[in-house]
Amino acid sequence: MKQRKVKKTYGTHEIARLCQVTPPTVIRWVEDGKLLCFTTGGGHRRVWDTDLAEFMRRHNIPVPAALEAGLRLKFLIVEDDAEYRRLMVRLVSAAYPGSEIAEAGDGFEAGHKVHAFFPTLLLLDLHLPGVDGFKICEMIRGDGDLKEIKILAVTGYNSDEARTRALNSGADDFLGKPFGEEELRTKLGNLLAYTRRPEKGAL
């Protein structure tokens, strides 16, 4: 049975303690749009653990070990070109030391590993042998257990048509080959920083 990480939220006083600032400072971060939060039905501000950790890293605030332990990132890199796959593994490892990385070389293997490995983020080549990346996107978005996985579509067919089709199939973002290290880092950082907000009134 697949084990899923239960996400945790933090209130302003907890965040103030972790960041060694005052609660009004945390509220100012929120009001200035620097720290993503949502409001509970009771009117209390809450920040997801992923958003808090990303904020702390971005502002060079040490992330507590307990918070890091619950946020182990898992990447699944799906690419049929072995050389390009090794390159992406190397770049992701450098950008996120300590993360878990799995690989797949075709669509069938990718479909199996998405369920078995349950990645935080999927780097997905769109043109694969077997099942193509567009179908994998649609499969993930149609599965209630998998639909929150972030998907970065990667392809050598860098066109507006490919981008539109990828996004319509369920990808969160699109990256054309060839790409640079900083471009990949930026795409990954943006996807990992963004967390879907709860429905209005949800705690």
Backbone as a printed PyTorch tensor [residue, N CA C, xyz], in Angstrom:
tensor([[[  0.8410,  -1.1950,   0.0000],
         [  0.0000,   0.0000,   0.0000],
         [  0.8760,   1.2440,   0.0000]],

        [[  0.5390,   2.2060,  -0.8250],
         [  1.3440,   3.4080,  -0.9630],
         [  1.1750,   4.3130,   0.2610]],

        [[  2.2870,   4.7690,   0.8120],
         [  2.2550,   5.6770,   1.9490],
         [  2.4210,   7.1020,   1.4540]],

        [[  1.5160,   7.9720,   1.8530],
         [  1.5800,   9.3560,   1.4290],
         [  1.9410,  10.2350,   2.6160]],

        [[  2.7500,  11.2250,   2.3370],
         [  3.1350,  12.1520,   3.3940],
         [  1.9420,  13.0300,   3.7450]],

        [[  1.6350,  13.1210,   5.0190],
         [  0.5630,  14.0000,   5.4680],
         [  1.1270,  15.4080,   5.6170]],

        [[  0.5420,  16.3320,   4.8860],
         [  1.0510,  17.6910,   4.9140],
         [  0.6540,  18.3760,   6.2120]],

        [[  1.5110,  19.2640,   6.6620],
         [  1.2950,  19.9520,   7.9190],
         [  1.2300,  21.4510,   7.6760]],

        [[  0.4660,  22.1280,   8.5280],
         [  0.3990,  23.5860,   8.4350],
         [  0.9710,  24.2140,   9.7040]],

        [[  1.4030,  25.4780,   9.5600],
         [  1.9770,  26.2200,  10.6750],
         [  1.2560,  27.5480,  10.8360]],

        [[  1.0370,  27.9400,  12.1140],
         [  0.4470,  29.2390,  12.4200],
         [  1.5280,  30.3040,  12.5530]],

        [[  1.1130,  31.5540,  12.6550],
         [  2.0770,  32.6570,  12.6820],
         [  3.0150,  32.5810,  13.8830]],

        [[  2.5190,  32.1440,  15.0360],
         [  3.3920,  32.0840,  16.2170],
         [  4.4400,  30.9820,  16.0810]],

        [[  4.0450,  29.8340,  15.5080],
         [  5.0050,  28.7570,  15.2690],
         [  6.0850,  29.2030,  14.2850]],

        [[  5.6590,  29.8920,  13.2440],
         [  6.6080,  30.3640,  12.2280],
         [  7.5670,  31.3850,  12.8310]],

        [[  7.0300,  32.2700,  13.6670],
         [  7.8740,  33.2710,  14.3240],
         [  8.9440,  32.6030,  15.1690]],

        [[  8.5590,  31.5390,  15.8720],
         [  9.5260,  30.8250,  16.7160],
         [ 10.6000,  30.1550,  15.8590]],

        [[ 10.1900,  29.5060,  14.7670],
         [ 11.1430,  28.8060,  13.9060],
         [ 12.1000,  29.7790,  13.2180]],

        [[ 11.5920,  30.9620,  12.8560],
         [ 12.4090,  31.9430,  12.1320],
         [ 13.0770,  32.9500,  13.0650]],

        [[ 12.7840,  32.8350,  14.3680],
         [ 13.3690,  33.7180,  15.3830],
         [ 13.0550,  35.1880,  15.0990]],

        [[ 11.7720,  35.4350,  14.8250],
         [ 11.2760,  36.8000,  14.6380],
         [  9.9970,  36.9320,  15.4570]],

        [[  9.3720,  38.1030,  15.4040],
         [  8.1220,  38.3120,  16.1280],
         [  6.9310,  37.9560,  15.2480]],

        [[  5.7830,  37.5930,  15.8450],
         [  4.5900,  37.2950,  15.0410],
         [  4.1810,  38.4290,  14.0970]],

        [[  4.2750,  39.7110,  14.5100],
         [  3.9380,  40.7790,  13.5550],
         [  4.8220,  40.7700,  12.3080]],

        [[  6.0770,  40.3300,  12.4540],
         [  6.9610,  40.2360,  11.2900],
         [  6.4450,  39.1800,  10.3180]],

        [[  5.9870,  38.0540,  10.8670],
         [  5.4380,  36.9890,  10.0210],
         [  4.1840,  37.4890,   9.2980]],

        [[  3.3440,  38.1980,  10.0210],
         [  2.1230,  38.7340,   9.4090],
         [  2.4700,  39.7060,   8.2900]],

        [[  3.5200,  40.4910,   8.4850],
         [  3.9440,  41.4320,   7.4470],
         [  4.4420,  40.6800,   6.2140]],

        [[  5.1900,  39.5660,   6.4390],
         [  5.6390,  38.7500,   5.3050],
         [  4.4410,  38.2710,   4.4920]],

        [[  3.4040,  37.8370,   5.2140],
         [  2.2000,  37.3320,   4.5500],
         [  1.5040,  38.4510,   3.7850]],

        [[  1.3210,  39.5860,   4.4360],
         [  0.6030,  40.6980,   3.8130],
         [  1.3680,  41.2800,   2.6310]],

        [[  2.6890,  41.1640,   2.6620],
         [  3.5090,  41.6620,   1.5530],
         [  3.6040,  40.6530,   0.4090]],

        [[  3.0050,  39.4690,   0.5960],
         [  3.0400,  38.4490,  -0.4420],
         [  4.3260,  37.6540,  -0.4980]],

        [[  5.1720,  37.7960,   0.5150],
         [  6.4430,  37.0670,   0.5270],
         [  6.2740,  35.6250,   0.9970]],

        [[  5.2800,  35.3970,   1.8460],
         [  5.0410,  34.0720,   2.4130],
         [  3.6120,  33.6610,   2.0880]],

        [[  3.4630,  32.5750,   1.3120],
         [  2.1380,  32.1100,   0.9080],
         [  1.3820,  31.5360,   2.0970]],

        [[  0.1040,  31.8840,   2.1980],
         [ -0.7000,  31.3300,   3.2900],
         [ -2.1450,  31.1950,   2.8250]],

        [[ -2.9460,  30.5220,   3.6400],
         [ -4.3830,  30.5070,   3.4230],
         [ -5.0450,  30.7960,   4.7660]],

        [[ -6.3240,  31.0600,   4.7460],
         [ -7.0590,  31.3950,   5.9690],
         [ -8.0780,  30.3070,   6.2610]],

        [[ -8.1160,  29.8280,   7.4840],
         [ -9.0790,  28.7910,   7.8780],
         [-10.4730,  29.3940,   7.9950]],

        [[-11.4520,  28.5270,   8.1470],
         [-12.8220,  28.9950,   8.3140],
         [-12.9730,  29.8900,   9.5330]],

        [[-12.0860,  29.7110,  10.5170],
         [-12.1280,  30.5390,  11.7250],
         [-11.3270,  31.8180,  11.6120]],

        [[-10.7430,  32.0690,  10.4340],
         [-10.0160,  33.3120,  10.2210],
         [ -8.5510,  33.2690,  10.6030]],

        [[ -8.0150,  32.0790,  10.8830],
         [ -6.6080,  31.9670,  11.2700],
         [ -5.7240,  31.7420,  10.0480]],

        [[ -4.5780,  32.4180,  10.0350],
         [ -3.6300,  32.2330,   8.9320],
         [ -2.8670,  30.9300,   9.1280]],

        [[ -2.6980,  30.1910,   8.0350],
         [ -1.9550,  28.9340,   8.0690],
         [ -1.0410,  28.8610,   6.8450]],

        [[  0.1480,  28.2830,   7.0460],
         [  1.1340,  28.1390,   5.9750],
         [  1.4850,  26.6580,   5.8470]],

        [[  1.4610,  26.1540,   4.6070],
         [  1.8320,  24.7610,   4.3950],
         [  3.3330,  24.5620,   4.6530]],

        [[  3.6900,  23.3760,   5.1110],
         [  5.0950,  23.0670,   5.4140],
         [  6.0050,  23.2830,   4.2000]],

        [[  5.5350,  22.8970,   3.0150],
         [  6.3470,  23.0720,   1.8170],
         [  6.6180,  24.5420,   1.5200]],

        [[  5.5960,  25.3710,   1.6820],
         [  5.7570,  26.8060,   1.4320],
         [  6.6770,  27.4460,   2.4640]],

        [[  6.5650,  27.0060,   3.7180],
         [  7.4110,  27.5540,   4.7720],
         [  8.8700,  27.1990,   4.5300]],

        [[  9.1370,  25.9420,   4.2080],
         [ 10.5220,  25.5170,   3.9710],
         [ 11.1250,  26.2540,   2.7850]],

        [[ 10.3580,  26.4220,   1.7180],
         [ 10.8580,  27.1200,   0.5350],
         [ 11.1540,  28.5840,   0.8730]],

        [[ 10.2770,  29.2150,   1.6520],
         [ 10.4950,  30.6080,   2.0620],
         [ 11.7790,  30.7280,   2.8780]],

        [[ 11.9830,  29.7970,   3.8130],
         [ 13.1630,  29.8530,   4.6770],
         [ 14.4400,  29.6560,   3.8650]],

        [[ 14.4150,  28.7260,   2.9140],
         [ 15.6010,  28.5230,   2.0710],
         [ 15.8930,  29.7720,   1.2410]],

        [[ 14.8150,  30.3640,   0.7000],
         [ 14.9810,  31.5230,  -0.1790],
         [ 15.5700,  32.7080,   0.5590]],

        [[ 15.3110,  32.7940,   1.8790],
         [ 15.8050,  33.9290,   2.6710],
         [ 16.9520,  33.5310,   3.5990]],

        [[ 17.5810,  32.3840,   3.2930],
         [ 18.7680,  31.9230,   4.0390],
         [ 18.5100,  31.7870,   5.5340]],

        [[ 17.2990,  31.3260,   5.8600],
         [ 16.9640,  31.0240,   7.2490],
         [ 17.1210,  29.5110,   7.4370]],

        [[ 17.8990,  29.0640,   8.4170],
         [ 18.0930,  27.6220,   8.5970],
         [ 16.7610,  26.8840,   8.7610]],

        [[ 16.5850,  25.8160,   8.0090],
         [ 15.3720,  25.0110,   8.0950],
         [ 15.5790,  23.9280,   9.1490]],

        [[ 14.7450,  23.8700,  10.1770],
         [ 14.9160,  22.8640,  11.2400],
         [ 14.9170,  21.4460,  10.6850]],

        [[ 15.6770,  20.5780,  11.3140],
         [ 15.8010,  19.1950,  10.8510],
         [ 14.4470,  18.4940,  10.8080]],

        [[ 13.6040,  18.7830,  11.7900],
         [ 12.2910,  18.1310,  11.8500],
         [ 11.4360,  18.5140,  10.6490]],

        [[ 11.5440,  19.7730,  10.2280],
         [ 10.7950,  20.2230,   9.0570],
         [ 11.3740,  19.6150,   7.7890]],

        [[ 12.6840,  19.5820,   7.6790],
         [ 13.3400,  18.9970,   6.5110],
         [ 13.0080,  17.5140,   6.3730]],

        [[ 12.9690,  16.8120,   7.5100],
         [ 12.7400,  15.3690,   7.4890],
         [ 11.3890,  15.0240,   6.8770]],

        [[ 10.4190,  15.8840,   7.1040],
         [  9.0850,  15.6370,   6.5650],
         [  8.9170,  16.1190,   5.1440]],

        [[  9.9710,  16.7070,   4.5890],
         [  9.8610,  17.3160,   3.2630],
         [ 10.8300,  16.7040,   2.2540]],

        [[ 11.2000,  15.4700,   2.4460],
         [ 12.1220,  14.8220,   1.5140],
         [ 11.5010,  14.8190,   0.1190]],

        [[ 12.1490,  15.5020,  -0.7940],
         [ 11.6270,  15.6200,  -2.1460],
         [ 11.9360,  14.3570,  -2.9420]],

        [[ 10.9880,  13.9670,  -3.8010],
         [ 11.1600,  12.7890,  -4.6410],
         [ 10.9090,  13.1900,  -6.0910]],

        [[ 11.9000,  12.9610,  -6.9300],
         [ 11.8040,  13.3020,  -8.3460],
         [ 11.8020,  12.0240,  -9.1830]],

        [[ 10.9020,  11.9770, -10.1600],
         [ 10.9320,  10.8960, -11.1410],
         [ 11.2740,  11.5270, -12.4920]],

        [[ 12.3880,  11.0900, -13.0790],
         [ 12.8520,  11.6310, -14.3580],
         [ 12.5600,  10.6030, -15.4490]],

        [[ 11.6840,  10.9850, -16.3680],
         [ 11.2630,  10.0910, -17.4480],
         [ 11.8200,  10.6270, -18.7640]],

        [[ 12.7820,   9.9010, -19.3420],
         [ 13.4840,  10.3530, -20.5430],
         [ 14.0690,   9.1400, -21.2340]],

        [[ 13.7620,   8.9630, -22.5430],
         [ 14.2680,   7.7840, -23.2390],
         [ 15.7110,   7.9340, -23.7010]],

        [[ 16.2150,   9.1570, -23.7710],
         [ 17.6130,   9.4010, -24.1300],
         [ 18.4560,   9.2630, -22.8610]],

        [[ 19.2450,   8.1830, -22.7660],
         [ 19.9930,   7.8910, -21.5410],
         [ 20.9510,   9.0140, -21.1650]],

        [[ 21.5810,   9.6250, -22.1720],
         [ 22.5300,  10.7020, -21.8880],
         [ 21.8140,  11.9210, -21.2970]],

        [[ 20.6780,  12.2710, -21.8670],
         [ 19.9220,  13.4080, -21.3490],
         [ 19.3580,  13.0910, -19.9660]],

        [[ 18.9720,  11.8270, -19.7590],
         [ 18.4420,  11.4260, -18.4560],
         [ 19.5150,  11.5650, -17.3800]],

        [[ 20.7450,  11.1400, -17.6960],
         [ 21.8450,  11.2760, -16.7340],
         [ 22.1190,  12.7500, -16.4370]],

        [[ 22.0230,  13.5890, -17.4680],
         [ 22.2250,  15.0250, -17.2590],
         [ 21.1920,  15.5830, -16.2940]],

        [[ 19.9230,  15.2180, -16.4860],
         [ 18.8750,  15.7390, -15.6010],
         [ 19.0300,  15.2190, -14.1780]],

        [[ 19.4330,  13.9580, -14.0450],
         [ 19.6850,  13.4200, -12.7030],
         [ 20.7830,  14.2250, -12.0170]],

        [[ 21.8360,  14.5280, -12.7500],
         [ 22.9510,  15.2870, -12.1880],
         [ 22.5140,  16.7010, -11.7820]],

        [[ 21.7350,  17.3630, -12.6210],
         [ 21.3000,  18.7290, -12.3300],
         [ 20.3230,  18.7740, -11.1540]],

        [[ 19.4020,  17.8260, -11.1120],
         [ 18.4380,  17.7910, -10.0130],
         [ 19.1400,  17.4650,  -8.6970]],

        [[ 20.0850,  16.5330,  -8.7370],
         [ 20.8390,  16.1860,  -7.5220],
         [ 21.6090,  17.3870,  -6.9860]],

        [[ 22.1710,  18.1800,  -7.8910],
         [ 22.9230,  19.3680,  -7.4660],
         [ 22.0020,  20.4320,  -6.8990]],

        [[ 20.8160,  20.5650,  -7.4910],
         [ 19.8740,  21.6010,  -7.0390],
         [ 19.1970,  21.2220,  -5.7290]],

        [[ 18.9540,  19.9160,  -5.5200],
         [ 18.2420,  19.4470,  -4.3230],
         [ 18.9910,  18.2790,  -3.6910]],

        [[ 20.1170,  18.5700,  -3.0270],
         [ 20.8910,  17.5110,  -2.3640],
         [ 20.0250,  16.7820,  -1.3360]],

        [[ 20.1470,  15.4840,  -1.2990],
         [ 19.3800,  14.7070,  -0.3270],
         [ 18.0310,  14.2600,  -0.8400]],

        [[ 17.6270,  14.7270,  -2.0110],
         [ 16.3480,  14.3010,  -2.5660],
         [ 16.4730,  12.8780,  -3.1150]],

        [[ 15.3440,  12.2100,  -3.2530],
         [ 15.3150,  10.8720,  -3.8470],
         [ 14.9930,  11.0200,  -5.3280]],

        [[ 15.7200,  10.2940,  -6.1560],
         [ 15.5230,  10.3980,  -7.5990],
         [ 15.3570,   8.9990,  -8.1900]],

        [[ 14.2960,   8.8200,  -8.9600],
         [ 14.0760,   7.5740,  -9.6990],
         [ 14.0480,   7.9100, -11.1870]],

        [[ 14.2920,   6.8930, -12.0140],
         [ 14.3630,   7.1070, -13.4600],
         [ 13.4790,   6.1120, -14.1940]],

        [[ 13.0270,   6.5360, -15.3680],
         [ 12.2920,   5.6460, -16.2680],
         [ 12.6670,   6.0120, -17.6980]],

        [[ 12.7410,   4.9850, -18.5660],
         [ 13.1800,   5.2190, -19.9310],
         [ 12.0880,   5.1460, -20.9760]],

        [[ 10.8590,   4.7700, -20.5530],
         [  9.7550,   4.7350, -21.5160],
         [  8.4430,   4.9550, -20.7720]],

        [[  7.3690,   5.0940, -21.5230],
         [  6.0800,   5.4160, -20.9240],
         [  5.5210,   4.3320, -20.0290]],

        [[  5.7270,   3.0640, -20.3950],
         [  5.2080,   1.9690, -19.5750],
         [  5.9030,   1.9260, -18.2160]],

        [[  7.2280,   2.0550, -18.2310],
         [  7.9840,   2.0740, -16.9720],
         [  7.5950,   3.2860, -16.1440]],

        [[  7.3690,   4.4190, -16.7990],
         [  6.9680,   5.6350, -16.0920],
         [  5.6330,   5.4380, -15.3830]],

        [[  4.6720,   4.8220, -16.0700],
         [  3.3650,   4.5930, -15.4590],
         [  3.4520,   3.7410, -14.2130]],

        [[  4.3160,   2.7280, -14.2590],
         [  4.5040,   1.8660, -13.0860],
         [  5.1640,   2.6350, -11.9460]],

        [[  6.2310,   3.3790, -12.2680],
         [  6.9900,   4.0500, -11.2090],
         [  6.2360,   5.2310, -10.5940]],

        [[  5.3630,   5.8730, -11.3500],
         [  4.5560,   6.9530, -10.7690],
         [  3.7420,   6.4100,  -9.6040]],

        [[  3.1670,   5.2270,  -9.7750],
         [  2.3710,   4.6180,  -8.7030],
         [  3.2440,   4.0710,  -7.5780]],

        [[  4.3590,   3.4370,  -7.9170],
         [  5.2010,   2.7880,  -6.9130],
         [  6.0580,   3.7790,  -6.1320]],

        [[  6.5820,   4.7840,  -6.8110],
         [  7.5220,   5.7340,  -6.2020],
         [  6.8140,   6.9630,  -5.6430]],

        [[  5.6950,   7.3350,  -6.2400],
         [  4.8860,   8.4930,  -5.8560],
         [  5.7610,   9.7450,  -5.6980]],

        [[  6.2560,  10.2880,  -6.8170],
         [  7.1710,  11.4290,  -6.7470],
         [  6.4820,  12.7250,  -6.3400]],

        [[  7.2770,  13.6440,  -5.7940],
         [  6.8010,  14.9990,  -5.5620],
         [  6.6510,  15.7190,  -6.8910]],

        [[  7.6290,  15.4850,  -7.7650],
         [  7.6480,  16.1640,  -9.0620],
         [  8.1310,  15.2010, -10.1390]],

        [[  7.4690,  15.2710, -11.2800],
         [  7.7780,  14.4140, -12.4180],
         [  8.3600,  15.2640, -13.5430]],

        [[  9.5910,  14.9490, -13.9640],
         [ 10.1840,  15.5780, -15.1420],
         [  9.9310,  14.6230, -16.2940]],

        [[  9.0720,  15.0220, -17.2040],
         [  8.4910,  14.0920, -18.1630],
         [  8.7710,  14.4750, -19.6060]],

        [[  9.5500,  13.6330, -20.2930],
         [  9.7250,  13.8080, -21.7330],
         [  8.3880,  13.4850, -22.3940]],

        [[  7.9710,  14.2960, -23.3600],
         [  6.6540,  14.1170, -23.9610],
         [  6.6270,  13.0510, -25.0470]],

        [[  7.7470,  12.8680, -25.7360],
         [  7.7780,  11.9250, -26.8590],
         [  8.5640,  10.6860, -26.4400]],

        [[  7.8080,   9.6900, -25.9720],
         [  8.3980,   8.4760, -25.4060],
         [  7.9460,   7.2480, -26.1810]],

        [[  8.7720,   6.1980, -26.1880],
         [  8.2970,   4.9220, -26.7250],
         [  7.2520,   4.3270, -25.7870]],

        [[  6.3120,   3.5950, -26.3610],
         [  5.2510,   3.0310, -25.5340],
         [  4.1250,   4.0290, -25.3700]],

        [[  3.9160,   4.4910, -24.1730],
         [  2.8880,   5.4890, -23.8720],
         [  3.5500,   6.8610, -23.8770]],

        [[  3.0080,   7.8150, -24.6490],
         [  3.6770,   9.1130, -24.7070],
         [  3.3630,   9.9640, -23.4720]],

        [[  4.1330,  11.0470, -23.3210],
         [  4.0140,  11.8900, -22.1300],
         [  2.6700,  12.5550, -21.9710]],

        [[  2.0060,  12.8450, -23.0760],
         [  0.6870,  13.4790, -23.0020],
         [ -0.3090,  12.5360, -22.3220]],

        [[ -0.2510,  11.2660, -22.6840],
         [ -1.1480,  10.2710, -22.0730],
         [ -0.8300,  10.0910, -20.5890]],

        [[  0.4520,  10.1520, -20.2470],
         [  0.8340,  10.0150, -18.8390],
         [  0.2890,  11.1920, -18.0330]],

        [[  0.3820,  12.3970, -18.5870],
         [ -0.1960,  13.5740, -17.9190],
         [ -1.6820,  13.3630, -17.6620]],

        [[ -2.4020,  12.9170, -18.6830],
         [ -3.8450,  12.7140, -18.5480],
         [ -4.1570,  11.6320, -17.5180]],

        [[ -3.3330,  10.5820, -17.4940],
         [ -3.5350,   9.5020, -16.5230],
         [ -3.3720,  10.0100, -15.0990]],

        [[ -2.3270,  10.8120, -14.8830],
         [ -2.0570,  11.3280, -13.5370],
         [ -3.1660,  12.2660, -13.0800]],

        [[ -3.5740,  13.1730, -13.9510],
         [ -4.6060,  14.1380, -13.5670],
         [ -5.9760,  13.4830, -13.3760]],

        [[ -6.1600,  12.2970, -13.9560],
         [ -7.4270,  11.6010, -13.7900],
         [ -7.4600,  10.6560, -12.6070]],

        [[ -6.3400,  10.5530, -11.8900],
         [ -6.2370,   9.6560, -10.7350],
         [ -6.2500,  10.4810,  -9.4590]],

        [[ -7.2430,  10.2650,  -8.6250],
         [ -7.3810,  11.0530,  -7.3980],
         [ -6.1920,  10.9540,  -6.4660]],

        [[ -5.4680,   9.8230,  -6.4920],
         [ -4.3080,   9.6520,  -5.6220],
         [ -3.0630,  10.3320,  -6.1750]],

        [[ -3.0390,  10.5810,  -7.4760],
         [ -1.8230,  11.0870,  -8.1150],
         [ -1.9190,  12.5340,  -8.5750]],

        [[ -3.1000,  13.0950,  -8.6100],
         [ -3.3110,  14.3530,  -9.3270],
         [ -2.5570,  15.5500,  -8.7530]],

        [[ -2.0670,  15.4600,  -7.5000],
         [ -1.3100,  16.5780,  -6.9330],
         [  0.1770,  16.5410,  -7.2860]],

        [[  0.6400,  15.4980,  -7.9720],
         [  2.0390,  15.4340,  -8.4000],
         [  2.3110,  16.5730,  -9.3840]],

        [[  3.4030,  17.2800,  -9.1830],
         [  3.7880,  18.3400, -10.1080],
         [  4.4130,  17.7200, -11.3570]],

        [[  4.0940,  18.2750, -12.5240],
         [  4.6180,  17.7380, -13.7740],
         [  5.3040,  18.8430, -14.5620]],

        [[  6.5940,  18.6400, -14.8350],
         [  7.3400,  19.5220, -15.7240],
         [  7.5470,  18.7710, -17.0380]],

        [[  6.8480,  19.1940, -18.0740],
         [  6.9750,  18.5610, -19.3840],
         [  8.2620,  19.0430, -20.0550]],

        [[  9.0430,  18.0950, -20.5680],
         [ 10.3200,  18.4160, -21.2070],
         [ 10.3330,  17.8080, -22.6060]],

        [[ 10.6870,  18.6030, -23.6100],
         [ 10.6840,  18.0680, -24.9620],
         [ 11.6130,  18.8370, -25.8820]],

        [[ 12.1040,  18.1470, -26.9060],
         [ 12.9100,  18.7910, -27.9350],
         [ 12.0420,  19.4910, -28.9660]],

        [[ 10.7320,  19.1810, -28.9590],
         [  9.7960,  19.8400, -29.8560],
         [  9.2920,  21.1120, -29.1750]],

        [[ 10.1680,  22.1040, -29.1480],
         [  9.9000,  23.3250, -28.3950],
         [  9.0740,  24.2900, -29.2420]],

        [[  7.7530,  24.0950, -29.2260],
         [  6.8560,  24.9230, -30.0200],
         [  5.6510,  25.3360, -29.1860]],

        [[  4.9690,  26.3750, -29.6340],
         [  3.7570,  26.8120, -28.9380],
         [  2.7040,  25.7140, -28.9510]],

        [[  2.6430,  24.9610, -30.0410],
         [  1.6640,  23.8780, -30.1410],
         [  1.9370,  22.7890, -29.1010]],

        [[  3.2320,  22.4090, -28.9610],
         [  3.5960,  21.3860, -27.9750],
         [  3.3320,  21.8840, -26.5570]],

        [[  3.6600,  23.1440, -26.3090],
         [  3.4210,  23.7230, -24.9800],
         [  1.9310,  23.7030, -24.6410]],

        [[  1.1070,  24.1660, -25.5740],
         [ -0.3310,  24.2160, -25.3350],
         [ -0.9000,  22.8310, -25.1030]],

        [[ -0.4820,  21.8680, -25.9210],
         [ -0.9870,  20.4990, -25.7620],
         [ -0.5520,  19.9090, -24.4240]],

        [[  0.7020,  20.1690, -24.0130],
         [  1.1990,  19.6430, -22.7330],
         [  0.4050,  20.2210, -21.5660]],

        [[  0.1930,  21.5210, -21.5710],
         [ -0.5370,  22.1640, -20.4780],
         [ -1.9930,  21.6990, -20.4650]],

        [[ -2.5780,  21.5370, -21.6410],
         [ -3.9570,  21.0570, -21.7080],
         [ -4.0790,  19.6060, -21.2500]],

        [[ -2.9930,  18.8570, -21.3830],
         [ -2.9990,  17.4530, -20.9450],
         [ -2.8090,  17.3210, -19.4430]],

        [[ -2.3590,  18.4130, -18.7900],
         [ -2.2160,  18.3680, -17.3400],
         [ -0.8590,  18.7390, -16.7990]],

        [[  0.1110,  19.0450, -17.6750],
         [  1.4240,  19.4730, -17.1790],
         [  1.3040,  20.8230, -16.4790]],

        [[  2.1270,  21.0270, -15.4500],
         [  2.1260,  22.3000, -14.7240],
         [  2.9940,  23.3440, -15.4080]],

        [[  4.0320,  22.8820, -16.1020],
         [  4.9210,  23.8140, -16.8060],
         [  5.6080,  23.0520, -17.9330]],

        [[  6.3460,  23.7900, -18.7500],
         [  6.9130,  23.2510, -19.9800],
         [  8.3480,  23.7430, -20.1130]],

        [[  9.2440,  22.8440, -20.5080],
         [ 10.6460,  23.2030, -20.6900],
         [ 11.1570,  22.6000, -21.9920]],

        [[ 11.6070,  23.4710, -22.8850],
         [ 12.1070,  22.9960, -24.1680],
         [ 13.5940,  22.6860, -24.1230]],

        [[ 14.0010,  21.6630, -24.8650],
         [ 15.4180,  21.3210, -25.0000],
         [ 15.9980,  22.0910, -26.1820]],

        [[ 17.2720,  22.4430, -26.1190],
         [ 18.1630,  22.3020, -24.9520],
         [ 17.8680,  23.3860, -23.9230]],

        [[ 18.1860,  23.0930, -22.6640],
         [ 17.9470,  24.0650, -21.6010],
         [ 19.2020,  24.1920, -20.7450]],

        [[ 19.3040,  25.2960, -20.0250],
         [ 20.4410,  25.5300, -19.1420],
         [ 20.1310,  25.1440, -17.7120]],

        [[ 21.1670,  25.0050, -16.9230],
         [ 21.0070,  24.6110, -15.5210],
         [ 20.1330,  25.5940, -14.7550]],

        [[ 20.3710,  26.8980, -14.9570],
         [ 19.5940,  27.8920, -14.2140],
         [ 18.1320,  27.8800, -14.6310]],

        [[ 17.8750,  27.6480, -15.9100],
         [ 16.4860,  27.5890, -16.3710],
         [ 15.7520,  26.4240, -15.7150]],

        [[ 16.4200,  25.2680, -15.6240],
         [ 15.8080,  24.1070, -14.9730],
         [ 15.5850,  24.3840, -13.4980]],

        [[ 16.5810,  24.9590, -12.8180],
         [ 16.4420,  25.2830, -11.3940],
         [ 15.2470,  26.2060, -11.1550]],

        [[ 15.0940,  27.2090, -12.0170],
         [ 13.9950,  28.1510, -11.8570],
         [ 12.6480,  27.4590, -12.0210]],

        [[ 12.5340,  26.6220, -13.0410],
         [ 11.2810,  25.8970, -13.2690],
         [ 10.9360,  25.0080, -12.0770]],

        [[ 11.9210,  24.2620, -11.5790],
         [ 11.6840,  23.3690, -10.4480],
         [ 11.3220,  24.1620,  -9.1990]],

        [[ 12.0570,  25.2500,  -8.9430],
         [ 11.7790,  26.0670,  -7.7630],
         [ 10.3780,  26.6390,  -7.7800]],

        [[  9.9430,  27.1100,  -8.9340],
         [  8.5960,  27.6750,  -9.0410],
         [  7.5280,  26.6170,  -8.7960]],

        [[  7.7210,  25.4320,  -9.3450],
         [  6.7310,  24.3720,  -9.1610],
         [  6.6770,  23.8890,  -7.7150]],

        [[  7.8370,  23.7670,  -7.0840],
         [  7.8690,  23.2620,  -5.7100],
         [  7.3950,  24.3100,  -4.7060]],

        [[  7.5170,  25.5800,  -5.0540],
         [  7.0640,  26.6410,  -4.1530],
         [  5.5590,  26.7910,  -4.1890]],

        [[  4.9440,  26.4070,  -5.3150],
         [  3.5050,  26.5850,  -5.4780],
         [  2.7650,  25.3950,  -4.9020]],

        [[  1.8120,  25.6490,  -4.0480],
         [  0.9840,  24.5940,  -3.4690],
         [ -0.4670,  24.9490,  -3.7110]],

        [[ -1.2160,  23.9850,  -4.2280],
         [ -2.6400,  24.2650,  -4.4210],
         [ -3.2850,  24.5900,  -3.0870]],

        [[ -4.0680,  25.6420,  -3.0520],
         [ -4.7350,  26.0730,  -1.8320],
         [ -5.9600,  25.2110,  -1.5510]],

        [[ -6.3170,  25.0620,  -0.2620],
         [ -7.5320,  24.3150,   0.0580],
         [ -8.7530,  25.0360,  -0.4780]],

        [[ -9.8540,  24.3010,  -0.5840],
         [-11.1040,  24.9400,  -0.9730],
         [-11.5020,  25.9650,   0.0660]],

        [[-12.2420,  26.9720,  -0.3630],
         [-12.6550,  28.0430,   0.5360],
         [-13.3690,  27.4650,   1.7360]],

        [[-12.9480,  27.8880,   2.9280],
         [-13.5700,  27.4500,   4.1560],
         [-12.9830,  26.1760,   4.7170]],

        [[-12.0610,  25.5090,   3.9500],
         [-11.4480,  24.2710,   4.4470],
         [-10.4100,  24.5910,   5.4960]],

        [[-10.2730,  23.6990,   6.4650],
         [ -9.3000,  23.9080,   7.5310],
         [ -7.9650,  23.3450,   7.1150]]])
